[in-house]
């Protein structure tokens, strides 16, 4: 790989051949594109990625698909047809990474499993995301995000006490797997660049749910405690939740005794520091219901913004409970370029999340590629392989 200019994005010059669809794989390859990789998306002729049929829609084009497939190129290939297989294999020769999120065994049936590809393309890094990975008794089962949220324990810890199992509001099963796959692929590229050869990165969605449970696994193993849903409360720290104000909610996260003291002063409640039930975090957590009632007697007297001003001035971690529309008004989001607009020929103005990777000396791209139509870059992609 050639030496990079200091201003280049770190994966500039890396080509990713992306067979993935729906969310986990496309989210991974979007991250790689944000880091500078060239992503060539291989789709089914006609319908393309399954998520092209997922709403909401604008002018007939899926916003779901568009939000995670911008900055990519696309070509439609039927990998059961000899002519298209030949094109695919030519693309493999110019690619650094291939990504797929089929059920284990699918690529082998197509003749493109890891062992086959590694023998023929020894420098090709292989990334696979699936519900349960390449090994274990569930390996060949189908899975979606909702399945692994349920199986992975996170639904049992989400929602209000005594509520039915509650899905996390976004597809955390897919998104976590996509992030882990992206990290694994960047590590595999680094390993290859240091002479360690190409490798396969095997990511299971269920596996990725367990690290997200924080201390719940250790607490059960050591103490027999089974984590339960706590609404917005932290399972071990108080005050650390969303509290009602006169007009909405405010999140207060006073994670230690010093911050609790600052909070009490900022709220005009120095008397709280003398309450024997609030002297330590352990005591506050043991009396969390009484603490919530006590705090809300004060917080309900004024609107959220007043409390945010007072708490921020005192250095207490706090924030509003924003809905999506409020994010569009947030000056911090704007300052970090975390909402960007793309001119799409079908949708018009498409607003998507910006690039979270902020690197010194590396400028944000001035323009972004619109999410492609099925087979929309065929001519340019074929030109890469001399066709």
C-alpha positions in Angstrom: 0.0 0.0 0.0 1.5 3.4 -0.9 2.6 5.9 1.7 -0.3 8.3 2.6 -0.2 12.0 2.6 -0.7 13.4 6.1 -4.0 15.0 5.1 -5.5 11.8 3.7 -8.1 9.7 5.5 -6.5 6.6 6.9 -8.1 4.0 4.6 -7.6 6.0 1.4 -6.4 3.5 -1.2 -8.2 0.6 0.4 -10.9 -1.1 -1.8 -13.8 -2.9 -0.1 -16.0 -5.3 -2.1 -19.3 -5.3 -0.2 -21.7 -8.2 -0.6 -23.6 -7.3 2.6 -27.2 -6.1 2.9 -29.8 -4.6 5.3 -27.9 -3.2 8.3 -24.9 -4.9 10.1 -22.7 -5.3 7.0 -23.7 -2.0 5.3 -23.2 -0.1 8.6 -19.7 -1.6 8.8 -18.9 -0.6 5.2 -20.3 2.9 5.8 -17.8 3.2 8.7 -15.0 2.1 6.4 -16.1 4.6 3.7 -16.0 7.4 6.4 -12.4 6.3 7.1 -11.6 6.8 3.4 -12.1 3.3 1.8 -13.6 2.9 -1.6 -16.6 0.7 -1.1 -18.0 -1.2 -4.1 -21.4 -2.6 -3.2 -22.5 -5.8 -5.0 -26.3 -6.1 -5.2 -28.8 -8.5 -6.7 -29.9 -7.5 -10.2 -33.3 -5.8 -10.1 -34.3 -5.5 -6.4 -30.8 -4.8 -5.0 -30.3 -4.7 -1.2 -33.3 -5.9 0.7 -33.4 -2.6 2.6 -34.2 -0.7 -0.6 -37.8 -1.9 0.2 -37.8 -0.6 3.8 -39.5 2.6 4.6 -39.8 5.5 5.2 -39.7 6.6 1.6 -39.2 10.0 -0.2 -40.1 10.2 -3.8 -40.2 6.4 -3.9 -36.6 6.0 -2.6 -35.9 4.3 0.8 -34.5 6.7 3.4 -33.5 3.6 5.5 -31.3 2.3 2.7 -30.0 5.8 1.8 -28.9 6.7 5.4 -26.3 3.9 5.5 -25.3 3.5 1.9 -24.1 6.9 0.8 -20.5 7.3 -0.3 -20.6 3.9 -1.9 -20.6 2.6 -5.5 -22.8 -0.2 -6.7 -22.9 -2.9 -9.4 -25.5 -5.6 -9.8 -24.2 -9.2 -10.2 -25.9 -12.6 -10.1 -23.2 -14.8 -8.5 -24.9 -17.9 -9.9 -24.3 -16.7 -13.5 -20.9 -17.4 -15.1 -20.5 -14.0 -16.7 -21.2 -12.2 -13.5 -19.0 -14.6 -11.5 -16.2 -13.7 -13.8 -16.7 -10.0 -13.2 -16.9 -10.6 -9.4 -13.6 -12.6 -9.5 -11.9 -9.8 -11.4 -13.1 -7.3 -8.7 -11.6 -9.6 -6.1 -8.2 -9.2 -7.7 -8.3 -5.4 -7.1 -9.9 -5.5 -3.6 -8.3 -5.4 -0.2 -11.4 -6.5 1.7 -14.5 -8.5 1.0 -17.5 -8.1 3.4 -20.6 -10.3 3.6 -23.4 -10.9 6.2 -25.0 -14.1 4.8 -25.9 -17.0 7.0 -22.7 -19.2 7.5 -22.4 -21.7 4.6 -23.9 -19.4 1.9 -20.6 -18.2 0.5 -19.3 -21.8 0.5 -22.3 -22.8 -1.6 -21.4 -20.1 -4.0 -17.8 -21.2 -4.2 -16.5 -18.1 -2.4 -15.9 -19.3 1.2 -12.9 -18.1 3.1 -10.8 -21.2 2.4 -11.3 -20.9 -1.3 -10.8 -17.2 -1.5 -7.7 -17.2 0.7 -6.1 -19.8 -1.5 -6.7 -17.9 -4.6 -6.4 -14.3 -3.3 -4.0 -14.6 -0.4 -3.8 -10.9 0.4 -7.6 -10.5 0.6 -9.0 -9.8 4.1 -12.4 -11.4 4.7 -15.1 -9.9 6.9 -18.3 -11.8 7.9 -21.1 -10.8 10.2 -23.9 -13.3 11.0 -26.3 -13.9 13.8 -24.2 -16.6 15.6 -20.9 -16.8 13.8 -19.1 -19.6 12.1 -19.1 -22.0 15.1 -21.4 -23.2 17.9 -24.7 -25.1 17.8 -26.6 -22.0 16.5 -24.2 -21.2 13.7 -26.6 -22.0 10.8 -29.6 -20.3 12.3 -31.2 -17.2 10.8 -31.2 -14.1 13.0 -32.3 -10.5 12.9 -31.5 -7.7 15.3 -34.6 -8.4 17.4 -33.6 -12.0 17.8 -30.2 -11.2 19.3 -31.5 -8.4 21.4 -33.8 -10.9 23.1 -31.2 -13.7 23.3 -28.4 -11.4 24.4 -30.0 -10.2 27.6 -30.3 -6.5 26.7 -34.1 -6.6 26.3 -34.5 -8.0 29.8 -32.7 -4.9 31.2 -34.4 -2.3 29.1 -37.7 -0.4 29.9 -39.5 0.3 33.1 -39.6 -2.0 36.1 -42.2 -4.7 35.6 -42.7 -3.8 31.9 -42.7 -6.5 29.2 -39.4 -7.1 27.4 -38.5 -3.9 25.6 -36.5 -3.5 22.5 -33.8 -0.9 22.5 -35.1 1.9 20.3 -32.5 1.4 17.6 -31.1 -1.9 16.1 -28.3 -2.3 18.6 -27.8 -5.9 17.6 -26.9 -5.0 14.0 -25.2 -1.7 14.8 -22.9 -3.3 17.5 -22.0 -6.1 15.1 -21.3 -3.6 12.3 -18.9 -1.6 14.6 -17.1 -4.7 15.8 -16.7 -5.9 12.2 -15.3 -2.5 11.2 -12.8 -2.5 14.0 -11.8 -6.1 13.3 -11.3 -5.3 9.6 -9.1 -2.2 10.3 -7.1 -4.4 12.7 -6.8 -7.1 10.0 -5.6 -4.6 7.5 -3.0 -3.4 9.9 -1.9 -7.1 10.6 -1.5 -7.7 6.9 0.5 -4.5 6.4 2.9 -5.7 9.1 3.5 -9.0 7.3 1.0 -11.1 9.3 -1.0 -12.0 6.2 -4.7 -11.8 5.5 -7.2 -13.2 7.9 -11.0 -13.8 8.2 -12.8 -11.7 10.8 -15.8 -13.6 12.0 -18.4 -11.5 13.9 -21.5 -12.9 15.6 -24.3 -10.5 16.4 -25.1 -12.5 19.6 -21.4 -12.3 20.7 -21.4 -8.5 20.4 -24.4 -8.1 22.7 -22.6 -9.6 25.7 -19.9 -6.9 26.1 -22.6 -4.3 26.0 -24.1 -5.6 29.2 -21.4 -3.8 31.2 -21.1 -5.3 34.8 -24.3 -7.5 34.6 -22.3 -10.6 33.6 -19.8 -10.2 36.4 -22.5 -9.4 39.0 -24.4 -12.5 38.2 -21.3 -14.7 38.2 -20.0 -13.4 41.5 -23.2 -12.4 43.3 -26.1 -14.2 41.6 -27.7 -10.9 40.8 -29.9 -10.8 37.7 -30.0 -7.4 36.1 -33.5 -5.9 35.8 -34.9 -2.9 33.9 -34.6 0.4 35.7 -36.1 2.9 33.3 -33.6 5.7 33.0 -31.8 4.9 36.3 -28.3 3.6 36.5 -28.2 0.3 38.3 -25.5 1.3 40.8 -25.2 5.2 40.8 -27.5 7.8 42.2 -28.5 10.4 41.3 -28.1 9.2 37.7 -31.3 9.3 35.7 -33.9 11.6 34.0 -35.9 13.7 36.4 -39.2 15.6 35.8 -39.0 19.4 35.6 -41.7 22.0 35.2 -41.9 21.4 31.4 -40.0 18.2 30.5 -37.1 16.2 31.8 -33.5 16.8 32.8 -30.8 14.2 33.0 -28.5 14.5 36.0 -25.5 12.3 36.3 -23.8 13.0 39.6 -21.4 10.1 39.6 -19.5 10.8 42.8 -19.8 12.5 46.2 -18.1 15.7 44.9 -20.6 16.0 42.0 -23.5 15.4 44.3 -22.3 18.3 46.5 -22.0 20.5 43.5 -25.5 19.5 42.3 -27.1 20.2 45.7 -25.6 23.7 45.8 -26.7 24.4 42.1 -30.2 23.3 42.9 -30.4 25.5 46.0 -30.6 22.4 48.1 -27.6 22.5 50.5 -29.8 20.7 53.0 -29.4 17.5 51.0 -25.8 17.3 52.1 -26.9 16.9 55.7 -29.3 14.1 55.0 -27.8 10.9 56.5 -29.4 8.9 53.7 -27.4 10.8 51.0 -23.9 10.8 52.5 -22.4 8.3 50.1 -23.3 6.8 46.7 -24.1 3.5 48.4 -26.6 5.2 50.7 -28.1 7.3 47.9 -28.5 4.2 45.8 -30.2 2.4 48.7 -32.6 5.3 49.0 -33.0 6.0 45.3 -36.9 6.3 45.4 -36.8 8.8 48.2 -34.0 10.7 46.4 -36.0 10.9 43.2 -39.0 12.3 45.0 -36.9 14.8 46.9 -35.1 16.0 43.8 -38.3 16.3 41.8 -40.0 18.5 44.4 -37.4 21.0 43.5 -36.9 20.3 39.8 -40.6 20.6 39.0 -40.6 24.3 40.1 -38.6 25.5 37.1 -38.2 24.5 33.4 -35.5 22.3 32.1 -33.4 25.0 30.6 -33.1 26.9 33.9 -31.8 23.8 35.6 -29.4 23.1 32.7 -27.9 26.6 33.0 -27.5 26.2 36.8 -26.0 22.7 36.7 -23.7 23.3 33.7 -22.4 26.5 35.5 -21.6 24.3 38.5 -19.8 21.6 36.4 -22.4 18.9 37.0 -22.9 16.5 34.1 -26.4 17.0 32.8 -28.4 17.3 29.6 -31.9 17.4 28.1 -33.8 14.4 26.8 -33.8 15.3 23.2 -36.0 13.9 20.5 -34.7 13.8 16.9 -36.1 17.2 16.0 -34.1 18.8 18.9 -30.8 17.3 17.5 -31.3 19.5 14.4 -31.3 22.6 16.7 -28.3 21.6 18.9 -25.3 23.8 18.5 -22.9 21.1 19.6 -24.2 18.8 16.9 -23.8 21.6 14.3 -20.3 22.5 15.5 -19.1 18.9 15.1 -20.7 18.6 11.6 -22.7 15.6 12.8 -25.7 16.4 10.5 -24.7 16.6 6.8 -26.7 17.1 3.6 -26.3 15.2 0.4 -27.8 16.2 -2.9 -29.7 13.1 -4.1 -31.2 13.1 -7.6 -34.4 11.3 -6.3 -34.8 12.4 -2.7 -33.5 15.9 -3.1 -31.8 17.1 0.1 -30.9 14.0 2.1 -29.7 14.6 5.7 -27.7 11.9 7.4 -25.4 11.5 10.4 -22.0 13.0 9.8 -18.6 11.3 10.3 -17.8 10.8 14.0 -14.1 10.3 13.2 -12.4 13.7 13.8 -8.7 13.4 13.0 -6.1 16.1 13.3 -4.9 17.3 9.9 -7.7 15.4 8.1 -10.4 17.6 6.7 -14.1 16.6 6.4 -14.9 15.8 2.8 -16.5 18.8 1.0 -19.0 16.6 -0.8 -20.4 13.1 -0.4 -21.7 10.6 -2.9 -25.5 10.2 -3.0 -26.7 6.7 -2.2 -26.5 4.8 -5.4 -29.3 3.3 -7.6 -29.1 -0.4 -8.3 -26.2 -1.0 -10.7 -25.7 2.8 -10.9 -21.9 2.7 -11.1 -21.6 -0.3 -13.4 -19.6 1.4 -16.2 -17.1 3.0 -13.8 -16.6 -0.3 -11.8 -16.1 -2.4 -15.0 -13.5 0.2 -16.1 -11.5 -0.6 -13.0 -11.0 -4.2 -14.2 -10.5 -3.3 -17.9 -13.9 -4.3 -19.1 
